[in-house]
Amino acid sequence: MSNAKVLPLIDPAGGQGVTPCCPPLTERPMTADEAQTAARMFKALGDPVRLRLFSAVASHEGGEACVCDISDVGVSQPTVSHHLKKLKEAGLLASERRGTWVYYRVEPSVLAAMGRLLVLPAAG
């Protein structure tokens, strides 16, 4: 049973692959809501510990990581839990409790949406 809180980073109604929360930065100016969603995501990644944790989960074999495997980032366990919570609140991580451990994963659609936000237009 997952207790993940998912924010509207991805619009699943698009039907074709991944629809990012926002247009690529070079496409058009963002609306206030789009900017708020993107800022929440980037703010969560703006902390070095959070970025390390996000990277540890994203690069972990199998696409998910037990908190017991990623908590060695130089801060206390309660601080790791705080940072993982912030990443979840930003819609960047999903989690699932299995027994006494919590497993985290980055949905492939989240990485795809983040990448599409920063895409440069094709040279023409």
C-alpha positions as CSV (number, residue, x, y, z in Angstrom):
1,M,0.0,0.0,0.0
2,S,1.5,3.3,-1.1
3,N,1.1,6.4,1.0
4,A,2.7,8.7,-1.6
5,K,1.4,12.2,-2.1
6,V,1.5,13.0,-5.7
7,L,1.4,16.6,-6.8
8,P,0.3,17.7,-10.3
9,L,3.7,17.5,-11.9
10,I,2.4,15.3,-14.7
11,D,-0.9,15.7,-16.5
12,P,-1.9,12.0,-17.2
13,A,-4.9,13.2,-19.3
14,G,-2.6,13.9,-22.2
15,G,-2.7,10.2,-23.3
16,Q,0.6,10.4,-25.3
17,G,3.6,9.8,-23.2
18,V,4.5,12.4,-20.7
19,T,3.0,15.9,-20.5
20,P,5.2,18.1,-18.4
21,C,3.6,20.4,-15.8
22,C,4.9,23.3,-17.7
23,P,6.0,24.2,-21.2
24,P,9.7,24.2,-22.1
25,L,11.1,27.4,-20.8
26,T,11.8,28.6,-24.4
27,E,8.3,27.9,-25.7
28,R,6.3,30.6,-23.9
29,P,6.2,32.4,-20.6
30,M,4.8,30.2,-17.8
31,T,1.5,30.9,-16.1
32,A,1.6,31.7,-12.4
33,D,0.4,28.1,-11.6
34,E,3.0,26.5,-13.9
35,A,5.8,28.6,-12.3
36,Q,4.6,27.7,-8.8
37,T,4.7,24.0,-9.6
38,A,8.1,24.1,-11.3
39,A,9.5,26.3,-8.5
40,R,8.3,23.8,-5.9
41,M,10.1,21.0,-7.8
42,F,13.4,23.0,-8.2
43,K,13.3,24.3,-4.7
44,A,13.2,20.7,-3.4
45,L,16.2,19.9,-5.5
46,G,18.0,23.1,-4.5
47,D,19.3,21.5,-1.3
48,P,22.5,19.5,-1.7
49,V,21.3,16.7,0.7
50,R,18.0,16.4,-1.2
51,L,19.7,16.4,-4.5
52,R,22.0,13.6,-3.3
53,L,19.1,11.6,-2.0
54,F,17.1,12.1,-5.2
55,S,20.2,11.0,-7.2
56,A,20.7,8.0,-5.0
57,V,17.1,6.9,-5.6
58,A,17.1,7.6,-9.3
59,S,20.3,5.8,-9.9
60,H,19.7,2.8,-7.6
61,E,19.5,-0.6,-9.3
62,G,16.0,-1.6,-10.0
63,G,14.7,2.0,-9.9
64,E,13.9,2.0,-6.3
65,A,15.8,2.2,-3.0
66,C,15.2,1.3,0.6
67,V,15.8,4.1,2.9
68,C,18.3,1.9,4.7
69,D,20.5,1.9,1.5
70,I,20.5,5.7,0.8
71,S,20.6,7.3,4.3
72,D,24.4,7.7,4.4
73,V,24.6,11.3,3.2
74,G,26.3,12.9,6.2
75,V,23.2,13.9,8.2
76,S,21.2,12.2,10.9
77,Q,18.4,9.8,10.2
78,P,15.6,12.3,11.2
79,T,17.1,14.8,8.8
80,V,17.2,12.2,6.0
81,S,13.5,11.5,6.7
82,H,12.7,15.3,6.6
83,H,14.5,15.7,3.2
84,L,12.8,12.6,1.8
85,K,9.4,14.0,2.9
86,K,10.2,17.3,1.1
87,L,11.0,15.4,-2.1
88,K,7.7,13.5,-1.8
89,E,5.7,16.7,-1.2
90,A,7.3,18.2,-4.3
91,G,6.0,15.2,-6.3
92,L,9.6,14.0,-7.1
93,L,9.5,10.7,-5.1
94,A,6.9,8.1,-4.4
95,S,7.2,5.7,-1.5
96,E,5.9,2.4,-0.2
97,R,6.3,0.8,3.2
98,R,7.3,-2.8,3.2
99,G,7.5,-4.2,6.7
100,T,9.7,-1.9,8.7
101,W,11.4,-0.3,5.7
102,V,10.2,2.4,3.3
103,Y,11.2,2.1,-0.4
104,Y,11.5,5.2,-2.6
105,R,11.3,5.5,-6.3
106,V,11.4,8.2,-9.0
107,E,8.7,7.7,-11.5
108,P,10.2,7.7,-15.0
109,S,7.5,10.2,-16.0
110,V,8.9,12.7,-13.4
111,L,12.4,12.5,-14.9
112,A,11.0,12.9,-18.4
113,A,8.9,15.9,-17.4
114,M,11.9,17.6,-15.8
115,G,13.9,17.0,-18.9
116,R,11.3,18.4,-21.2
117,L,11.0,21.5,-19.1
118,L,14.6,22.3,-19.8
119,V,14.7,21.4,-23.6
120,L,16.2,23.9,-26.0
121,P,14.3,24.4,-29.3
122,A,15.8,22.6,-32.3
123,A,18.0,24.8,-34.4
124,G,16.3,25.5,-37.6
